[in-house]
Amino acid sequence: MTAYEREHLGERQPLPERYIGLSDAEMDARIAAAKRALGRRLVILGHHYQRDEVITFADHTGDSYKLAQQIAKHPDAEFIVFCGVHFMAESADVLAAPGQQVILPDLAAGCSMADMVDPEQLEMCWTDLEQMGIVGPLPSALGPVPSALGSVPFSKAPVIPVTYINSAAAIKAFCGERGGVVCTSSNAAATLEWAWARGERVLFMPDQHLGRNTAYKLGVPLDDMVVWDPNEIWGGLTPDSVARARIILWKGHCSVHTRFTVRQIEQLRAQHPGIRVIVHPEVTWEVAQAADDSGSTEYIIRQVKQSPAGSVWAVGTEIHLVNRLADEVQPERTVLSLDQFGCLCSTMFRVSPNHLLWILEGLVAGETHNRITVPADRKHWTRVALDRMLSIS
């Protein structure tokens, strides 16, 4: 156990004493044995931001979009262990086949960005938009929207709600019920185009930076974007400013990606002439503009691996992905973290091999810990929003 782990142990879900203080070798051997015992009954999904000691046991690794696609490919798996954070496990439960159990190794693995929009705030926002004369009450002007990409309604809705997958199931259900959709960083651009084909403007939540950077790439000027502050009356906006906007950005952010700065880019360019800078679109607009490229984690990995030999890259995303990518492409290519101190997602880090071992040995013994279930009353509309997401590429 590292010094960092000892310091932050109290932030994790407590484990039985027998799972504390195990050597890496013993944990690895026991996890592997439990996986063998469970066989095809088990599939482990691992997000790119997971630590190496966990990701090594994943059957599939990827970003949120890629992992969501994997769920349908394992209809016979009894257990889906999602090494990620809570909103990912919720989405997996919604997309899973009947009878499948979705498990999160550490219930303390949440997401601060997802917590920046809650159902009450969103309902109040929609009520405010009604009072402004922007939207009407349910049923929405759009009505039910088919999942098929070619199905565009005759008349556009005033607002299409779009939520980043980094949000709770209740937020996804809200969007699904109002003709909206879920997006990931992989399909955010296509999702905004989908939404604008169906609505006059988009309410994008919870990450303002992903929404701003994606819309700007699609040619939307900054003057056509407004930021909705849920802690202000009418979001801190006027009816006229909202009416003129093409996208309403929720005031939320990722605490990891907002640590990257233009100054960091300038310093690395000075130290490494010719370096290519690629960042995740959750960074601020200024950082995205200063970088050479931006995209999802899958996009970042692909661009670096396909670059010419001798390429030098600075990557602005979570440090576990950056370090693994650096190891995979060396010595032909060099990968550096944009932040020299590394940007760690502390909630992803809460999923430890100790927790994974506890979960798997419990399943072998017939005990299920940390099952994630989305209430039936919001599962339908959450599924609608997620199915729309999966239909958009």
Buried (B, 14 or more C-beta within 10 A) or exposed (E): EEEEBEEEBEEBBEBEEEBEEBEEEEBBEBBEBBBEBBEEEBBBBBBBBBBEBBBBBBBBBBBBBBBBBBBEEBEEBBBBBBBBBBBBBBBBBBBBEEEBBBBBBBBBBBBBBBBBBBBEBBEBBBEBBBEBEBBEEEEBBBEEBEBEBEEEBEEBBBBBBBBBBBBBBBBBBBBBBBBBBBBBBBBBBBBBBBBBEBBBBBBBBBBBBBBBBBBBBBEBEEEBBBBBEBEEEBBBBEBEBBBEBBBBBBBBBBBBBBBBBBEBBEBBBEEBEEBBBBBBBBBBBEBBEBBBEBBBBBBBBEBBEEBEEEBBBBBBBBBBBBBBBBEEBEEEBBBBBBBEEEBBBEBBBBBBBBBBBBBBBBBBEEEEBBEBEBEEEBBBBBBBBBBBBBBBE
